[in-house]
């Protein structure tokens, strides 16, 4: 009977710290907020009332929004459930804004 090959070891790969093993690369863990019923209800309501991307509208474009974004990030003191701190963004605008915010301190 053939034997199963030994597991390949890859010494060139770094071992990630424990805080990154959950799959979240952000500096703060907001999963309790985003998985909560209150956030999901607010997000759904906000999409109904604001279906278009706010950033694209400022540039004169009409694009359907896909993400509800906090204008002031939670980690910088933005209110979580305040509708004045929310905006609807399309995928590309949200990725661009989140990328800029990731490098802010």
N, C-alpha and C positions, 0 to 999 in steps of 0.2 A: 504494500500500500504506500503510495507516495506521501511524503510529509509536506505539510504546509510551510511555505518559506517564512523565514524570520522577518519580523517587522523591520522595515527600513528606517534607520535612524538618520536624522538630518541635523547634524551638529551646527550647520550654518544658520539655522532658524533660531531667532531669539525667543525666549520664553516670556510671554506677556505678563505684566503685573496682574494681581487678582482683580483690580477694579476694571480692567478691560475685558476680562473673560466673559462678562455678561453680554458682550456684543455691542455695548454702548461706548462710543469713543468720546462722548461729551464729558465736560468737566463736572457737570451736575447731573443727578439722576432725577428726572421729572416724570418717570414712568407712572408713579402713583397718581399724578395729576392727569396725564393724558389717557390713562386707562380708566379713569373714574367716570361714573355716570353723569356727574354734573358737567364735566368738560364735553362729553359726547353730545349731550343735549344742547349746550351752548353753541358748539361747533355746527351742528345741524341747523339750528335756528339762524346762525350767522350766515351760512351758505345760502339759505332761502332768501334772506334780505340783501345779501351782497354777492351775487353770483359771478361778477367779473373781477379780473385781476386789477388791483388798485394801481400798481406800478405801470402796467401797460396803459391804463386809462390816462395816467399823467403824461404819457408819451403820445397820446392820441390813437392808441390801438384798442381794439376790442378783442379780448381774450378771455376764455372761460377760466375761472379760478379753480385750483385743485387743492390748495392748502390754506388753512387759517393760521395766520402768523401773528405773533406778538410784536408790536411795533417796538416797544422797549422790552428786551429780553427779561425773562423771569430772574435770571441770575444777576442782572444789573438793577433789580428793584422794580421791574414792571409788574403791574397787577395781573394776576392770573385770570380772573373771571370778569374783568372790566371790559365792556364792549368798546370803550374809547381807546383801548390799547390793542385792539385786534384789527387785522386787515386780511382780505382775501388776496392770495397771490397764485400765479400759475407756477408750474414746476420749475421753469428756468429762472424766474424772478426770485422764487423762494430759495433756490440753491445758491444764487448769486448773493443774496442778502445774508443767508446763513454762513456762507464762506467768509464774507467780510467780518461778520460778528465773531467768528471762531478765532480770528487773529486779534480781536480787541481785548484789552485787559481791564 
